[in-house]
């Protein structure tokens, strides 16, 4: 039963992300299948999580800050996902007693995301909803990745 709820919640979040992305597409792209958009966003989020975990393993929190900063030099959606994944990792490290770097404060990460999303014309409320949805999806993907690591899967 818990697994069914988890799957339904994940699908609902993916649908929300797809819906938000879908409204920003041009008239030609509107004909695309919503599941195709959700799949693209989902694969980019997964790639961002994988990349952030690899950077963290090699270079720690400072490496994450460098990777995110470098990514934002050529802004794109992937940088938003990498930023959120890196923030989630940085926050989880605080449980070991390491203080959170200011670069990964919620306001700092959200500000970078808002700057990237501002030109889309959807408005602050819609963009904040999108950022919340990205953060929720990111959390699920990171939890799944953690569970795989503990179960011995790659």
N, C-alpha and C positions, 0 to 999 in steps of 0.2 A: 504494500500500500504506500509506504514511504517513497519507494522508487517511482511509482506512478505519479505521485505529487511532485517529485523532483523533476521528472520528465515534463510534466504539464507546465510547471513553473518556468523551466528552461525554454520550452516552446513559446510560452506567452511572452517572455522577455525577447526572444529572437523575433517574434512577430512584431513587437513594439519597435524594436530597432529597425526592422524591415519597413514598417509603416512610416517611421520618421524619415528614413533614407528615401523611401519611395516618393514622398511628397516633394523632395528637393530635385527630383530628376526632370529632365526636359520632356516635352510632349512625346517625342519619339521613344524615349526610354520608358515612359509610363506603360507602354505595351508589354514590357518585360514582366516575367512571372515574379511575384513577390518572394517566393521561396528561393529564387535565383539570387536576389538581392540579399536576403537573409544569409544565404550560404556564403556569399562573398564576404559579408561583414564578419560572419562567424569564422571563416578561414583566416581573415586578417587578424582578428582578435587572438585566435589560437597561435598564429605565427608571432604576434607581439609577445604573448606569454612565453613562448618557447625562447625567443630571442632574449627577453629580459632575464629569464632564469639562467641562460647560458652566460650572459654578461655578469650576472651576480655571482655565479660560481667561479668565474675567472677573475673578476676585478672588484667584487663587493659593491657596497652602496655608492661609493664614489664613481665606480665604473658605470653604474646605472645612470647617475646624474650626467656623466659625460656622454653616454650613448643617447640619452633623451635630448640633451642640448644639441648634439651633432645632428640628430634627426630633424629637429625643428629648423635647421638652417635651410632645408628644402621642405617646407610645410606640406603635409598631406595627412589624410585620415589615419594612416598607419602610425604616425607620430603621436596622435591622440591616444591610440590604443597602447602604444609602447609606454607613454607617459603614465597612463592609468595602471598598467601592469606593474611598472617600476614602483609606483607609489604604494600599491598593495604589498609588494615585497618589502619595501622599506618600512612600512608600518608593522609588518609581521616581525621584522628584526627587532623592533623596539621591545618586544616581549622578553628579549634576552637582556634588557637593560641598556641597550644602545639608544642614545637619544635620536629622535627623528630630525634629519637634516631639513632646514627651512625650504630647500628646493622641492621637497616632497610634502610640504604642508598642503592640506586640502585646498586652501585658498590659492596657493601658488599653482597647483596643477589645474584647478578649475579656471583660473585666469588665463593660462596658456590655451586651454580648450576653448574658452569663450572668444578669445582673439581669433582663433582659427575658424570658429563657427559664425562669427558676427556677420561676415559678408553674405551669408546665405539668405538673409532677409526674413527668416522665420520669426525672429524676435527672441528676447531674453528667456521668456517662460518656456517656449518650445525647445530652445537650445539647452536650458537647464534640465529639462525632462530627458533630452537625448543623452546628456552627460550622466545623469542618474542611471539610465538604462545601460549605458556602456559600462558603468562601474559595477552594476549588478551582474552583467554577463561576464565581466572580467573576474569577479569574485568566484562565480561558478566554475569558470575554466581553470582558475588557479587551484581551487579545491579539487577538481578532477585530476589535475596534474599531480598535486600532492598525494592523492590517494593512489595513483599509479606508481609513484615513487615508492610508497610504503608497501605496495603489493608486489614490487619487483618488476613492473612493466616499464618500458621506456617512456 
